[in-house]
Amino acid sequence: MESSQALPESLNTCSLVRKTCQRVYSQMLKKEVPNIKLNESKIHDFIHHLSDKVSKDGVAFEPWAKYHIDPNAYPLEAVLSYTFVVDAMNFCFWPGNPAGNFEYEHMTKNLAKILHSNPECFSAEMLSAMTPEWLKQFVFNNLEFALLEERARIVREVGIVIHTFYKGSFVKYLSNVNWDAVKLVRQIAMDFTGFRDEAIYNGEQIFFYKRAQILVADLYGALSERTNPKDGQQTEPFKNLEQLTMFADYRVPQTLRLVGIMEYSPVLSAKIDPFDTVSHDNELPYSSVEEVEIRAATVVAVQMIMDEISKEGTPQALKEQVKYAFQVDWLLWQMGESRLSELLPHHKVHSIFY
């Protein structure tokens, strides 16, 4: 059983994400013309916007079940397995999908249908035999979707680890880290190569762990809505959720640009904004300087928002409703989805990490 002691700072993966992203941003600002600057006055404006929203109608986070399954309707093991599978494949929805007619929610709804009709498909043993052909037919609507081989490999890896080392039980996997969010992120990154979201910047290792962290947040979302489970099986509450960072991908920087917090240089804007969906001429290579800087600046920006919320003088209602960095991520994502026509194009990366 995993020790209940806190991880040393040097092993705290969430802390490593914050520190290394801050280092990237600080180094970038030393350039004659930084690719990105964060506008602190716009952060204050955003906090005022959130405060007004809280005072009028409160902050509404979309229910986890809206895009997934009713977590009360299935056994705990099935809920956890489903969530692991979702986030094992939660990346790169744009190549091979030029019309944009297959998105994240289509994948999750197809997985939900499979779980409802044949729950055994989500057993660790079955997952360990996953094939790209099966995913293409039953999950991705027979589309020539990007990275199907990789999606199948990562699902297999999840199944093999859980089947081999945890007696096929996702519940045992979470119990092994004592339902500690930080330890779970670290365990996921250690156990599953497909979740090791790291990069190199100026010769230094940079950490993001986007999908490892979003998996933990999704598990939290599912279990927090599991108030009256049909199987009667309850779980411990997650510990240390406040240490998770936001999930560095593409929609949040779009929204941060929309509200003026994130400002791109003319050179970076010229690479991102006229994105050609056919030729992909402006696609950023994974771990390129610009790509790392966009993701790192996004992590720093959301942390700055959280630091501002925590200050004395911020309305208590806002502090109570927005406790975690990933909740700011959710709010910015929801804002972006509701204002799609106003958004500038986002950077696109052919990668398994987002």
HUHUGI-V762602 format. One record per pair of residues at least 6 apart in sequence whose C-alpha atoms are under 8 Angstrom apart, sorted by the first residue. I is the first residue (numbers start at 0). GAP is how many residues later the second one is. D is the distance in Angstrom with one decimal. If there is no record, write none. Layout:
((I:GAP:D) (I:GAP:D))
//
This chain:
((0:175:5.4) (0:176:7.5) (1:174:5.3) (1:175:5.2) (1:176:6.7) (2:174:7.6) (2:175:7.9) (3:173:7.9) (3:174:6.7) (6:176:7.3) (8:6:7.1) (9:6:7.5) (10:175:7.9) (11:170:6.7) (11:171:7.6) (11:174:7.2) (12:169:6.9) (12:172:6.9) (12:173:5.7) (12:194:7.9) (13:168:6.5) (13:171:7.7) (13:229:6.2) (13:230:5.7) (13:231:6.5) (14:228:7.4) (15:191:6.4) (16:189:7.2) (16:190:4.8) (16:191:5.3) (16:192:7.5) (16:228:7.5) (17:227:7.2) (17:281:7.0) (17:282:7.2) (19:185:7.6) (19:186:5.3) (19:187:6.4) (19:276:8.0) (20:185:6.8) (20:186:7.4) (20:187:7.9) (20:274:8.0) (20:275:4.4) (20:276:6.9) (20:278:6.6) (20:279:6.6) (21:274:6.9) (21:275:7.6) (21:278:6.0) (23:177:7.3) (23:268:8.0) (23:269:6.6) (23:272:6.4) (23:273:7.8) (24:268:6.8) (24:271:6.5) (24:272:5.8) (24:275:7.6) (27:6:5.6) (27:7:7.3) (27:8:7.8) (27:265:7.5) (28:7:8.0) (28:8:7.5) (32:232:7.4) (33:231:6.8) (34:229:5.8) (34:230:4.9) (34:232:7.3) (34:233:5.9) (34:255:7.3) (34:258:7.6) (35:226:6.8) (35:227:5.5) (35:228:4.7) (35:229:6.0) (35:257:7.5) (35:258:7.3) (35:261:7.4) (36:225:6.1) (36:226:5.2) (36:227:6.7) (37:223:5.4) (37:224:4.9) (37:225:6.2) (37:259:7.7) (37:263:6.8) (38:221:6.9) (38:222:4.9) (38:223:6.4) (38:224:7.2) (39:221:6.9) (40:220:8.0) (41:217:7.2) (41:218:5.9) (41:219:5.2) (42:218:6.0) (42:261:7.7) (42:262:6.3) (43:264:7.7) (45:213:7.5) (46:258:7.3) (46:261:7.6) (46:262:7.1) (49:9:7.8) (49:268:7.3) (50:264:6.8) (50:267:6.0) (52:6:6.6) (53:263:6.8) (53:264:6.2) (54:262:7.7) (57:263:7.9) (58:262:6.7) (58:263:8.0) (60:266:7.9) (60:269:7.2) (60:270:7.0) (62:158:7.8) (63:154:7.5) (63:157:5.6) (63:158:6.1) (63:161:7.6) (64:6:7.1) (64:157:7.2) (64:160:7.9) (66:38:5.7) (66:41:6.6) (66:42:6.9) (67:37:7.8) (67:40:5.7) (67:41:6.3) (67:44:6.5) (68:43:6.0) (70:8:6.1) (70:151:6.0) (70:152:7.1) (70:154:6.7) (70:155:5.4) (70:158:7.2) (71:153:7.6) (71:154:5.1) (71:155:6.9) (71:156:5.8) (71:157:4.0) (71:158:5.8) (72:156:6.3) (72:157:5.7) (73:155:7.4) (73:156:6.8) (73:157:7.3) (74:154:7.6) (74:155:7.2) (74:156:5.6) (74:158:7.7) (75:95:7.6) (75:155:7.6) (75:157:6.7) (76:92:7.0) (76:93:6.2) (76:94:6.2) (77:37:7.9) (77:41:7.1) (77:44:6.9) (77:45:7.8) (78:143:7.6) (79:90:6.2) (79:91:7.3) (79:139:6.9) (80:41:6.0) (80:42:7.2) (80:43:7.8) (80:89:6.4) (81:29:7.6) (81:30:7.9) (81:33:7.5) (81:40:6.5) (82:132:7.2) (82:135:6.9) (82:136:6.6) (83:74:7.8) (83:131:6.7) (84:37:8.0) (84:70:6.2) (84:73:8.0) (85:21:7.9) (85:22:6.5) (85:25:7.7) (86:124:6.4) (86:127:7.4) (86:128:5.7) (87:63:7.0) (87:66:6.0) (87:67:5.9) (87:70:7.8) (87:106:7.6) (87:107:7.8) (87:123:7.7) (88:62:5.4) (88:65:7.5) (88:66:7.5) (89:14:7.1) (89:121:7.4) (89:264:6.8) (90:260:7.4) (90:261:5.7) (90:262:6.1) (90:263:4.2) (91:54:7.1) (91:55:8.0) (91:257:7.5) (91:258:6.5) (91:259:6.4) (91:260:6.6) (91:261:7.9) (91:262:5.7) (92:9:7.5) (92:10:6.3) (92:11:7.2) (92:52:7.9) (92:53:7.3) (93:6:6.9) (93:52:7.7) (94:50:7.0) (94:51:5.6) (94:255:7.8) (95:47:7.6) (95:48:6.0) (95:49:5.2) (95:50:5.8) (96:48:6.9) (97:179:6.6) (97:180:7.3) (101:38:7.8) (106:32:6.0) (106:33:6.6) (109:28:7.3) (109:29:5.5) (109:30:8.0) (110:28:6.4) (113:7:7.4) (113:24:8.0) (114:6:7.0) (114:7:7.0) (119:6:7.2) (120:6:6.9) (122:36:7.6) (122:45:7.2) (123:34:7.5) (123:35:4.2) (123:36:6.8) (123:38:6.1) (123:39:5.3) (123:44:5.3) (123:45:7.5) (124:34:6.1) (124:35:7.1) (124:38:6.0) (124:43:7.0) (125:33:7.3) (126:28:6.2) (126:29:5.4) (126:31:7.4) (126:32:4.7) (126:33:7.5) (127:27:7.0) (127:28:4.1) (127:29:6.5) (127:30:7.1) (127:31:4.2) (127:32:4.9) (127:35:7.9) (128:27:6.0) (128:30:7.9) (129:22:5.6) (129:23:7.4) (129:25:6.7) (129:26:5.5) (130:18:7.6) (130:21:5.4) (130:22:7.7) (131:16:5.3) (131:17:5.3) (131:19:7.3) (131:20:5.2) (134:13:7.3) (134:17:7.2) (135:6:4.9) (135:7:6.5) (135:8:7.5) (135:9:7.4) (135:12:7.2) (146:205:7.6) (149:202:7.4) (150:201:8.0) (153:38:7.5) (153:39:7.8) (153:40:5.6) (156:35:6.6) (157:34:6.7) (158:9:7.8) (160:30:7.3) (161:6:5.0) (161:7:6.3) (161:8:6.6) (161:11:7.2) (162:6:7.1) (165:6:6.1) (165:7:6.3) (173:10:7.1) (176:6:5.9) (176:7:6.0) (176:10:7.9) (178:57:6.7) (178:58:7.0) (178:59:5.1) (178:60:6.2) (179:58:5.7) (179:59:4.7) (179:60:6.2) (179:61:7.9) (180:35:6.4) (180:57:6.2) (180:58:5.8) (180:59:5.6) (180:60:5.6) (180:62:7.9) (180:63:7.5) (181:58:6.4) (181:59:7.4) (181:61:6.8) (181:62:7.1) (183:32:7.2) (184:24:7.9) (184:27:5.5) (184:28:5.9) (184:31:6.9) (187:7:6.9) (187:24:6.1) (188:6:5.5) (188:7:5.1) (188:20:7.4) (188:23:6.5) (189:6:7.5) (193:158:7.2) (193:159:7.5) (194:14:6.7) (194:15:8.0) (194:16:6.1) (194:17:5.8) (194:158:6.9) (195:13:6.2) (195:16:7.9) (195:157:8.0) (196:10:6.5) (196:11:5.6) (196:12:4.7) (196:13:6.7) (196:14:7.8) (196:156:5.9) (197:7:7.0) (197:8:5.6) (197:9:4.6) (197:10:5.9) (197:11:6.9) (198:6:5.9) (198:7:5.0) (198:8:6.5) (198:88:5.3) (198:93:7.3) (199:6:5.7) (199:87:6.5) (200:86:7.7) (200:88:6.7) (200:91:7.2) (207:39:7.7) (207:40:6.7) (207:88:8.0) (208:38:7.8) (209:36:7.8) (209:37:4.7) (209:38:5.7) (209:39:7.4) (209:143:7.0) (209:144:7.2) (210:36:7.4) (210:142:6.6) (210:143:7.2) (212:31:6.7) (212:32:7.6) (212:34:6.9) (213:33:6.4) (216:109:7.5) (219:18:6.9) (222:12:7.7) (240:83:6.9) (241:81:6.9) (241:82:5.0) (241:83:7.0) (242:81:7.8) (243:80:7.4) (243:81:6.6) (243:82:6.8) (244:54:6.9) (244:58:7.5) (244:80:5.4) (244:81:6.0) (245:53:6.0) (245:56:6.7) (245:79:5.4) (245:80:4.6) (245:81:8.0) (245:82:7.4) (245:83:5.5) (246:52:7.5) (246:79:7.0) (246:82:6.9) (247:47:5.2) (247:48:7.4) (247:50:6.5) (247:51:6.4) (248:46:6.5) (248:105:5.9) (249:96:5.9) (249:97:6.3) (249:98:7.3) (250:82:6.2) (250:85:6.8) (250:95:6.9) (251:46:7.3) (251:77:6.7) (251:80:5.8) (251:81:5.7) (251:84:7.4) (252:9:7.0) (252:41:7.3) (252:42:7.8) (252:45:5.9) (252:93:7.7) (253:82:7.3) (253:89:6.4) (253:90:6.6) (253:91:7.2) (253:92:5.8) (254:77:6.1) (254:78:7.2) (254:80:7.1) (254:81:5.2) (254:88:7.0) (255:6:5.3) (255:42:8.0) (255:76:7.5) (256:6:6.1) (256:7:7.9) (256:87:7.9) (257:84:7.4) (257:85:6.2) (257:86:7.6) (260:40:7.6) (261:36:7.9) (261:39:7.7) (267:22:7.6) (270:11:5.6) (271:10:6.3) (271:11:7.8) (271:73:6.5) (271:74:6.4) (271:75:5.5) (272:71:6.3) (272:72:5.1) (272:73:7.2) (273:8:7.8) (273:71:7.3) (274:6:7.2) (274:7:5.6) (274:8:7.6) (274:70:6.7) (275:6:6.9) (282:64:6.8) (282:65:5.4) (282:66:6.0) (282:67:7.9) (283:6:7.4) (283:7:6.3) (283:63:6.8) (283:64:6.2) (283:65:5.5) (284:6:7.2) (284:64:6.1) (284:65:7.2) (285:6:7.9) (285:63:5.9) (285:64:6.9) (285:65:6.5) (290:56:7.9) (301:23:6.6) (301:26:6.9) (301:27:7.3) (302:22:6.7) (305:18:7.6) (305:19:6.3) (305:22:7.8) (307:6:7.8) (308:9:7.4) (308:10:6.3) (309:9:6.7) (321:6:7.0) (335:7:7.2))
//
